[in-house]
């Protein structure tokens, strides 16, 4: 799934939420990948670790 399939507002909200969680040290990179994977799976996508 290309991130462009999500509307711009949704993209911005997801980015803001992830940044805020990361800043308060409640979200590690592994957790971020898991959350993003849950967001994109319904759209037929998959988050890969690069």
TORFIGU-68221 format. One record per residue (C-alpha): residue number from 1; x, y, z negated; residue in one letter. Coordinates in steps of 0.5 Angstrom, whole numbers, plus 500, padded with zeros to 3 digits. Each point is the difference from the previous one (the first is absolute). Layout:
<atoms>
<atom><num>NUM</num><xx>X</xx><yy>Y</yy><zz>Z</zz><residuo>A</residuo></atom>
...
</atoms>
This chain:
<atoms>
<atom><num>1</num><xx>500</xx><yy>500</yy><zz>500</zz><residuo>X</residuo></atom>
<atom><num>2</num><xx>503</xx><yy>507</yy><zz>502</zz><residuo>X</residuo></atom>
<atom><num>3</num><xx>499</xx><yy>505</yy><zz>494</zz><residuo>X</residuo></atom>
<atom><num>4</num><xx>497</xx><yy>504</yy><zz>505</zz><residuo>X</residuo></atom>
<atom><num>5</num><xx>493</xx><yy>496</yy><zz>500</zz><residuo>X</residuo></atom>
<atom><num>6</num><xx>499</xx><yy>503</yy><zz>493</zz><residuo>X</residuo></atom>
<atom><num>7</num><xx>497</xx><yy>507</yy><zz>500</zz><residuo>X</residuo></atom>
<atom><num>8</num><xx>505</xx><yy>506</yy><zz>498</zz><residuo>X</residuo></atom>
<atom><num>9</num><xx>497</xx><yy>501</yy><zz>494</zz><residuo>X</residuo></atom>
<atom><num>10</num><xx>500</xx><yy>493</yy><zz>498</zz><residuo>X</residuo></atom>
<atom><num>11</num><xx>507</xx><yy>500</yy><zz>501</zz><residuo>X</residuo></atom>
<atom><num>12</num><xx>502</xx><yy>506</yy><zz>496</zz><residuo>X</residuo></atom>
<atom><num>13</num><xx>496</xx><yy>498</yy><zz>494</zz><residuo>X</residuo></atom>
<atom><num>14</num><xx>504</xx><yy>493</yy><zz>500</zz><residuo>X</residuo></atom>
<atom><num>15</num><xx>506</xx><yy>503</yy><zz>501</zz><residuo>X</residuo></atom>
<atom><num>16</num><xx>499</xx><yy>505</yy><zz>494</zz><residuo>X</residuo></atom>
<atom><num>17</num><xx>497</xx><yy>495</yy><zz>496</zz><residuo>X</residuo></atom>
<atom><num>18</num><xx>506</xx><yy>496</yy><zz>501</zz><residuo>X</residuo></atom>
<atom><num>19</num><xx>505</xx><yy>505</yy><zz>499</zz><residuo>X</residuo></atom>
<atom><num>20</num><xx>497</xx><yy>502</yy><zz>493</zz><residuo>X</residuo></atom>
<atom><num>21</num><xx>500</xx><yy>493</yy><zz>498</zz><residuo>X</residuo></atom>
<atom><num>22</num><xx>507</xx><yy>500</yy><zz>502</zz><residuo>X</residuo></atom>
<atom><num>23</num><xx>502</xx><yy>506</yy><zz>496</zz><residuo>X</residuo></atom>
<atom><num>24</num><xx>497</xx><yy>498</yy><zz>494</zz><residuo>X</residuo></atom>
<atom><num>25</num><xx>504</xx><yy>494</yy><zz>500</zz><residuo>X</residuo></atom>
<atom><num>26</num><xx>494</xx><yy>495</yy><zz>500</zz><residuo>X</residuo></atom>
<atom><num>27</num><xx>501</xx><yy>498</yy><zz>507</zz><residuo>X</residuo></atom>
<atom><num>28</num><xx>506</xx><yy>496</yy><zz>503</zz><residuo>X</residuo></atom>
<atom><num>29</num><xx>502</xx><yy>499</yy><zz>507</zz><residuo>X</residuo></atom>
<atom><num>30</num><xx>497</xx><yy>493</yy><zz>500</zz><residuo>X</residuo></atom>
<atom><num>31</num><xx>494</xx><yy>502</yy><zz>497</zz><residuo>X</residuo></atom>
<atom><num>32</num><xx>499</xx><yy>505</yy><zz>505</zz><residuo>X</residuo></atom>
<atom><num>33</num><xx>501</xx><yy>495</yy><zz>506</zz><residuo>X</residuo></atom>
<atom><num>34</num><xx>495</xx><yy>496</yy><zz>496</zz><residuo>X</residuo></atom>
<atom><num>35</num><xx>495</xx><yy>505</yy><zz>500</zz><residuo>X</residuo></atom>
<atom><num>36</num><xx>501</xx><yy>502</yy><zz>507</zz><residuo>X</residuo></atom>
<atom><num>37</num><xx>499</xx><yy>493</yy><zz>502</zz><residuo>X</residuo></atom>
<atom><num>38</num><xx>493</xx><yy>500</yy><zz>497</zz><residuo>X</residuo></atom>
<atom><num>39</num><xx>498</xx><yy>506</yy><zz>504</zz><residuo>X</residuo></atom>
<atom><num>40</num><xx>502</xx><yy>498</yy><zz>507</zz><residuo>X</residuo></atom>
<atom><num>41</num><xx>498</xx><yy>493</yy><zz>499</zz><residuo>X</residuo></atom>
<atom><num>42</num><xx>493</xx><yy>501</yy><zz>502</zz><residuo>X</residuo></atom>
<atom><num>43</num><xx>502</xx><yy>504</yy><zz>506</zz><residuo>X</residuo></atom>
<atom><num>44</num><xx>504</xx><yy>494</yy><zz>502</zz><residuo>X</residuo></atom>
<atom><num>45</num><xx>507</xx><yy>503</yy><zz>498</zz><residuo>X</residuo></atom>
<atom><num>46</num><xx>505</xx><yy>497</yy><zz>496</zz><residuo>X</residuo></atom>
<atom><num>47</num><xx>506</xx><yy>504</yy><zz>496</zz><residuo>X</residuo></atom>
<atom><num>48</num><xx>507</xx><yy>497</yy><zz>501</zz><residuo>X</residuo></atom>
<atom><num>49</num><xx>506</xx><yy>501</yy><zz>496</zz><residuo>X</residuo></atom>
<atom><num>50</num><xx>505</xx><yy>504</yy><zz>504</zz><residuo>X</residuo></atom>
</atoms>
